[in-house]
Amino acid sequence: MASGRVFLGRRTGVLVKLAAWSAAESAQTFLGGYCVARSLDDGFLRGALATGLLWLAGAAVAILLGAPVVRGVFTQLPHLTEPLRDHLVRRSVARALRAATAPGGSVDTTAVSRLTSQTEIARDSFAGLVLAARSFVFVAAGALVGLLSLAPHFLLVVLPPLVLGLALFAASLRPLARAQHRYLDADEAVGRRAEITRTALRDIVACGTQETTAARNRRAVEEAAAAQRAMARWAAARTLSVATAGQLPVFLLLAATPWLLRQGVTAGALVGALTYVLQALLPALHTLMTVLGAAGARLFVILDRLTGPLPASPPRPAIPEPAPPGRAGRATAALELRRVRAAYGPGARAVLDDLELTVEDGEHIAVVGPSGIGKSTLLHVVAGLLTPDRGDVRLFGRPVGDRRPPELAALRVLIPQEAYVFTGTLRDNLRYLRPGASRSDVEEAVRALALEPLVDRVGGLDRALTPDALSLGERQLIALGRAHLSAAPLLLLDEATCHVDPVAEATAERALRARPGTSVVVAHRLSSALRADRILVLDGTRAQYGTHEELLVRSALYRDLVGHWNDVPG
């Protein structure tokens, strides 16, 4: 309720404009019945045909002027409904992400329904509710003022059943909302049972649990049917309310006609009163109760589900510091791979097979090998994006599989060959992996990577970028700037400098090496490999690991690669 008041309070301008257009609708309603009454009393019943037609023409003009009113109302409506939908979508995304990343959390299987159908239902229901409530309030005001102007006696006849019907309807709203809540829960339960049955069908058949599964599914369907029947019963109560508030005043007006005539009420006034009730109050009332009973109840339930308290944010993972020297006399390694095997699919030849690798904290290594040999696969395994078929992968002493996504994001940064740049300022692009970076941090990264020419070409750090206007090399430089700004202690560069010139590559690698932490670089130039502390050679059968000088002696493939690099300019 409080959040609803805050939401509407921020849009008082829209509400004022909506009320102004609706006030015109009140005037239209008032003129409709009043002109009919005057056309009889002052015109037709007195034999003044022209006067009667003139009053009816006034009623017709009032009806025609309703078109601009409707247009004005619908012009303002999206300013209320679209912000509501956007707010609900953001809440749904935040809820799903927090549920999935919280310790011990799991994937929310209803997230897609919340993001699509439920937010759309909420938007449409809110729009219908605003239109119906606005219309009833202002139409009722115009009609009641018209009844009072014709004869105050009409209020004695019309108001009691109108108030009684509205009270009965208001009393049914909460039970109806509970029935709607029950139905949505049952509907989601049916969806979950269907998903479980579909994904586990083979296991169900293999274990012979078809009857048990069918019984559980049947109970879920029966509960959904019972909830639907409960909603139907309360819909019947809504029909009684409409009859009391809308039809009973007509009956009472007709029954009280002799008494009204004795009180001096004219025939024209009586016809005008019936016009107000039948042409204005009854349609507006029926629409209000229908929308409140159906769309209003759905809106209440969905808002309760979508705007409830968000799951607690998972604690921000701390970037692990190197462990103090243990009994072995050395710190925990930044990266360890033990007997790692990875293939592109079941039955495929392994691109990594029994790989053993230890990278100490603060060390910088290069990975080389022919195209398609598994260099990118290695980085994906280290980053936790690909689960190996066998073996153990550890970052700073803990298995990668034991770390949740936020922890991994704080520990390592993977910069691929095809750098991603989004539409936004250059500063925001550079701070993509560290949104809280200060201006001085960003400027230091620009100086360290010699990005000043790029900054000048795009018009400054705060100028919006057009990604398509950037070259591949410029995109890679922006991604390298992100890596430099990142607080992650492990950098994984997958040919992240292949589109920049050798000078820019050397500058970037020196800057990245100067920052605290460890780096693993898939090299495509000899100079990049020579700048590394050690080099990992992948040859498809076994990996060799060592310094440049050691590998020239031990690895024929490395000698061939060095010869190839020396033959290729740049």
C-alpha positions, 0 to 999 in steps of 0.5 A: 500500500505504501509503495503504491502511494509513493508510485502515484505520488511521483506522478501527480501531474499525470493524475491531475491531467487525468482528473481534468479530462474526467471532469469533462466526462462528468459534465457530459453525463450531467448534460445527457440526463438534464437535456432529456428532462428539459426536452420533455418538460419545456418542449414536447409535453408543452407542444413546443417541438422546436424547444424539445429538439433543441434540448435533444440537440444539446444532449447529442452535442454532449455525446459527440464531445465525449470523443476528445475526452476519451482521447485525452484519457488514453493519452495520459494512461501510458504514463501510469501503466508503463512505469508500473510494468518497468518497475515490476520487470526490474523487481522480477529480474532482481528477485530471480538473480538474488534467488539464483546467486544466494548461498544455497539458492536455486533457479526460480522456475517461475521467473519467466512467468513473472517476467512475461505473463504476470507483468503484462497481466499486472499492466493491463489490469492496472490500466483497466482498473484506472479506467473503470474507477475513474469513469465510475467516480466522475460519471457517478458525480455527474449523475448524482448532481443531475438527479439532485438538480432535477429533484432531491427526492430521486436521491432518496430512491437511488442512493440506498440501493447504490450504497448497499450494492457497493458495500456488498461488492466491497465485502466480497473483494478480499475473499475474491482476492484470496480465491485468485491467489489460491488459483495462481498458486495452483496454476503455478503448481500445475506448471511445476509438476508438468516441468518435473514430469517432462524432464524426469520422464525417463527416470520415472519410467525406469523406476516404475513410479508412473502411478505415483507421479500421475497421482501427484499431477492429478492432485495438482490439477484437482486443486487448480479446478477447485480454486477455479470453482471458488472464483466462480462462486465469488463471481456470482456474488459480484452479479448480486452486487451489480443487481442490487446497485444497478437494477434495484434503483430502476425498479424502485424508481418505477415503483415510486413513480406515483409518490414522486408525482404527488411530490411535484416531480415532473414526467420529464424529470422522471425520464431524466432520472431513468436516463441517468440510472440506465445510461450512466450509472448502471454501465459505469457500475457494471464496468467497475465491478467487473474490472474490480472483481476480475482484473482488480483481484488479479492485480492485487495478487500479482502485485503481492507476489511481484513486489514482496520483499526481495531475497537478501542480497548475497554477501559481497565476496571478498577477493582472497588475499594470498595465503601466508606461507604454510609449512611448505614455505609457499603461498596458495597457488592462484590456479591449479589444474589436476588431471583435467580432461575436456572435450567439445562433446560426448565421444569427441576427442579431448582437447585437454587431456590429463592437463597438470598446471600450477600458476603461482600468485603473481605469475604471468604465463602465456599459452601457445599452440596451433589453432583449435588445440584447446587454448580458449577451452582452457581459459573457459575451464579456468573461468568456470564457464565450462565444466571439465569432463574430469579433473580438479580446477582450483582458484586460490585453493578452492575448487571452481565448482564450489564457488558461486557466480559472484565469487567467480566474478570477483576472482577472475576476468575473462577478456575474449578476442571479440570485445564487447562494447555497449552504447554508453559513454567511454567512461562507463564502458571502462568501468563495466567490471568495476562500476565504483571506480573513481575518476582518478582510477579511470584516468590512471588506466587511460595513461597506463594503457596509452588510451589518450588517442582513443579518448581524443578520437571519440570526444572524451571519456564522457562522450557516448560511443557508437559501437559500430563506429569503433574498429576491432582494435579500439574495442579491444583497447577498451576491453583491456582498459576494463581489465586494468580497472578490475579488482579481480586478482586473475586476468584471462586474456584470450587473444585479447590483443590480436587486433591491436598493433605490436606497440599497443600490445606491448604497452597493454601487457606491461600495464596489466602485468604491473597491476597486482595479480596473476595473468594467463594470456593466449598469445598470438605473437612471439613478443607476447610469449617472451614477456611471460614468466613461463609458457604453456605449450598445448600440442594435442597430446601432452602439454609442456610448461617452462620458460622460453629457453627451456621450451626451445630445447624440449618442445619441437612444436614450440620451436616450429611456432617460434620459427613461424613467428619470426617469419611473419612480420609484426 
